[in-house]
């Protein structure tokens, strides 16, 4: 079963959106977003 973080990352990559763009929209730094996405 795919979890929500994997689904978000898959869609982001399919759309060609950089992590920094998502992070900016969320109001966090890119490295913070990256840590969210690798959190288990």
FENJOBEL-V559453 format. One record per residue. RES is the residue in one letter. SS is DSSP state (hx for helix, st for strand, lp for the rest). D_FIRST is the distance of its C-alpha to the first C-alpha in whole Angstrom. Layout:
# FENJOBEL-V559453
{{RES & SS & D_FIRST} {RES & SS & D_FIRST}}
This chain:
# FENJOBEL-V559453
{{X & lp & 0} {X & lp & 4} {X & lp & 6} {X & hx & 10} {X & hx & 12} {X & hx & 10} {X & hx & 10} {X & hx & 14} {X & hx & 15} {X & hx & 14} {X & hx & 16} {X & hx & 19} {X & hx & 19} {X & hx & 19} {X & hx & 22} {X & lp & 24} {X & lp & 24} {X & lp & 25} {X & hx & 24} {X & hx & 27} {X & hx & 27} {X & hx & 24} {X & hx & 26} {X & hx & 29} {X & hx & 28} {X & hx & 26} {X & lp & 29} {X & lp & 28} {X & lp & 29} {X & hx & 27} {X & hx & 26} {X & hx & 25} {X & hx & 22} {X & hx & 21} {X & hx & 21} {X & hx & 19} {X & hx & 17} {X & hx & 17} {X & lp & 17} {X & lp & 14}}
